[in-house]
């Protein structure tokens, strides 16, 4: 399975091109690697780590599920990747996010929810949550973390991954709200 994990990392590197918005130089694929690493750190199986590494490949590249199948990825991995992927046919990003959350809730797949928690955990600790936009970040954090906070608590609260998510969430909220307070008061 180590070979499959390494192949997944190489595939993500090859297919998920571009850079992160927060600095316009960090390769986009590194986020996928971090999600897989976060799942590894918290004791998830290699199969789940691979799904974590591939979690953005359908939405951030032209890679298809059939192509992943042809490359030898197990059906369970493919199902997880599909469950945590946005529907690119939905143009509005808020509707896209809502659709993804509904899909995760309807699927009742705790493993897919754990992958999404790992995804969000990495995203909310990126330097993009800087003290530079007091209006965007509170709304963004509320929108992207609300449902995962709930289903994480309901189904994953006893896991170290969920505890790490909470820790990083509260650090991010503190940064955002601390900045919002200071920018509004002018102090």
C-alpha positions as CSV (number, residue, x, y, z in Angstrom):
1,X,0.0,0.0,0.0
2,X,3.0,2.4,0.5
3,X,3.5,2.2,-3.2
4,X,-0.1,3.2,-3.8
5,X,0.2,6.1,-1.3
6,X,3.3,7.3,-3.1
7,X,1.6,6.9,-6.5
8,X,-1.4,9.0,-5.2
9,X,1.0,11.7,-4.1
10,X,2.7,11.8,-7.5
11,X,-0.7,11.8,-9.2
12,X,-1.8,14.7,-7.1
13,X,1.4,16.6,-7.9
14,X,1.1,15.9,-11.6
15,X,-2.7,16.7,-12.0
16,X,-3.4,19.4,-9.4
17,X,-1.6,22.3,-10.9
18,X,-1.6,25.9,-9.9
19,X,-0.8,27.7,-6.6
20,X,-2.6,28.5,-3.4
21,X,-4.5,31.8,-3.4
22,X,-2.9,32.9,-0.1
23,X,0.5,33.5,-1.5
24,X,0.4,32.8,-5.2
25,X,3.5,30.5,-5.0
26,X,2.7,27.5,-2.8
27,X,1.8,24.6,-5.1
28,X,-1.8,23.6,-4.8
29,X,-1.1,19.9,-4.6
30,X,0.7,20.3,-1.2
31,X,-2.7,20.8,0.4
32,X,-3.7,17.3,-0.8
33,X,-0.5,15.9,0.6
34,X,-1.1,17.6,4.0
35,X,-4.6,16.1,4.2
36,X,-3.2,12.6,3.7
37,X,-0.4,13.3,6.2
38,X,-3.0,14.6,8.8
39,X,-5.0,11.4,8.4
40,X,-1.8,9.4,8.9
41,X,-0.9,11.4,12.0
42,X,-4.3,10.5,13.5
43,X,-4.1,6.8,12.8
44,X,-6.3,6.4,9.8
45,X,-5.5,3.5,7.4
46,X,-3.4,3.9,4.3
47,X,-6.5,3.5,2.2
48,X,-8.1,6.4,3.9
49,X,-4.9,8.4,3.6
50,X,-4.9,7.7,-0.1
51,X,-8.4,9.0,-0.4
52,X,-7.3,12.1,1.6
53,X,-4.5,12.7,-0.8
54,X,-6.8,12.3,-3.8
55,X,-9.7,14.3,-2.2
56,X,-9.3,17.3,-4.6
57,X,-8.3,15.5,-7.7
58,X,-11.8,15.3,-9.3
59,X,-12.6,19.0,-8.6
60,X,-9.1,20.5,-9.2
61,X,-8.1,18.6,-12.3
62,X,-9.6,16.9,-15.3
63,X,-9.1,13.5,-13.8
64,X,-12.2,11.3,-13.8
65,X,-13.3,8.5,-11.5
66,X,-12.9,6.0,-14.4
67,X,-9.3,7.1,-14.9
68,X,-8.6,6.6,-11.2
69,X,-10.2,3.1,-11.5
70,X,-7.9,2.3,-14.5
71,X,-4.9,3.4,-12.4
72,X,-5.8,0.7,-9.9
73,X,-7.4,2.6,-7.0
74,X,-9.9,0.5,-5.0
75,X,-13.6,1.1,-5.3
76,X,-13.7,2.2,-1.6
77,X,-11.1,4.9,-2.3
78,X,-13.1,6.0,-5.3
79,X,-16.3,6.2,-3.3
80,X,-14.6,8.3,-0.6
81,X,-13.0,10.7,-3.2
82,X,-16.4,11.1,-4.9
83,X,-18.1,11.8,-1.5
84,X,-15.7,14.6,-0.6
85,X,-15.6,16.2,-4.0
86,X,-17.6,19.3,-5.0
87,X,-19.9,19.1,-8.0
88,X,-18.1,21.4,-10.6
89,X,-21.4,21.6,-12.6
90,X,-22.7,23.8,-9.8
91,X,-21.3,27.3,-10.5
92,X,-22.3,29.1,-7.3
93,X,-19.6,28.2,-4.7
94,X,-22.0,28.5,-1.8
95,X,-24.5,26.2,-3.5
96,X,-21.6,23.9,-4.3
97,X,-20.6,23.8,-0.7
98,X,-24.2,23.2,0.5
99,X,-24.5,20.3,-2.0
100,X,-21.3,18.7,-0.7
101,X,-22.5,19.0,2.9
102,X,-25.9,17.5,2.1
103,X,-24.1,14.7,0.1
104,X,-21.9,13.9,3.2
105,X,-24.8,13.9,5.5
106,X,-27.0,11.7,3.3
107,X,-24.2,9.2,2.7
108,X,-23.8,8.5,6.4
109,X,-20.1,7.7,5.7
110,X,-18.1,8.6,8.8
111,X,-14.8,8.0,6.9
112,X,-15.7,10.5,4.2
113,X,-16.6,13.0,7.0
114,X,-13.3,12.4,8.6
115,X,-11.5,13.2,5.3
116,X,-13.5,16.4,5.0
117,X,-12.6,17.3,8.6
118,X,-8.9,16.8,7.7
119,X,-9.4,18.9,4.6
120,X,-11.0,21.8,6.5
121,X,-8.4,21.4,9.3
122,X,-5.6,22.0,6.9
123,X,-7.5,24.9,5.1
124,X,-8.3,26.8,8.3
125,X,-4.6,26.8,9.4
126,X,-3.3,28.1,6.1
127,X,-1.7,31.6,6.1
128,X,-4.8,32.7,4.1
129,X,-6.4,33.4,7.4
130,X,-4.3,36.5,7.9
131,X,-5.4,39.7,9.5
132,X,-6.4,41.2,6.2
133,X,-10.1,40.8,5.6
134,X,-12.4,41.3,8.5
135,X,-15.5,40.7,6.5
136,X,-14.6,37.7,4.4
137,X,-13.0,35.3,7.0
138,X,-15.8,35.3,9.7
139,X,-18.3,34.4,7.0
140,X,-16.0,31.9,5.3
141,X,-15.2,30.1,8.6
142,X,-18.8,30.0,9.6
143,X,-19.9,28.6,6.2
144,X,-17.2,26.0,5.8
145,X,-17.0,24.8,9.4
146,X,-20.7,24.8,10.6
147,X,-21.8,21.4,9.4
148,X,-18.4,19.7,10.0
149,X,-18.5,21.1,13.6
150,X,-21.8,19.4,14.1
151,X,-21.2,16.1,12.4
152,X,-17.7,15.9,13.7
153,X,-19.1,16.3,17.2
154,X,-21.8,13.7,16.6
155,X,-19.6,11.0,15.0
156,X,-15.9,11.8,15.5
157,X,-15.8,13.7,18.8
158,X,-13.6,11.0,20.5
159,X,-11.0,11.0,17.8
160,X,-7.7,12.9,17.9
161,X,-8.5,14.3,14.4
162,X,-11.6,16.0,15.6
163,X,-9.7,17.4,18.7
164,X,-7.1,18.8,16.3
165,X,-9.8,20.3,14.1
166,X,-11.3,22.0,17.1
167,X,-7.9,23.3,18.3
168,X,-7.1,24.8,14.9
169,X,-10.7,26.1,14.5
170,X,-10.6,28.1,17.7
171,X,-7.1,29.5,16.8
172,X,-8.4,30.6,13.4
173,X,-11.6,32.1,15.0
174,X,-9.5,34.0,17.5
175,X,-7.3,35.4,14.8
176,X,-10.2,36.5,12.7
177,X,-12.3,38.0,15.5
178,X,-9.3,39.6,17.2
179,X,-8.5,41.3,13.9
180,X,-12.2,42.2,13.3
181,X,-12.3,43.8,16.8
182,X,-9.2,45.9,16.3
183,X,-10.0,47.0,12.8
184,X,-13.5,48.1,13.7
185,X,-12.4,50.0,16.9
186,X,-9.3,51.5,15.3
187,X,-7.3,50.8,18.4
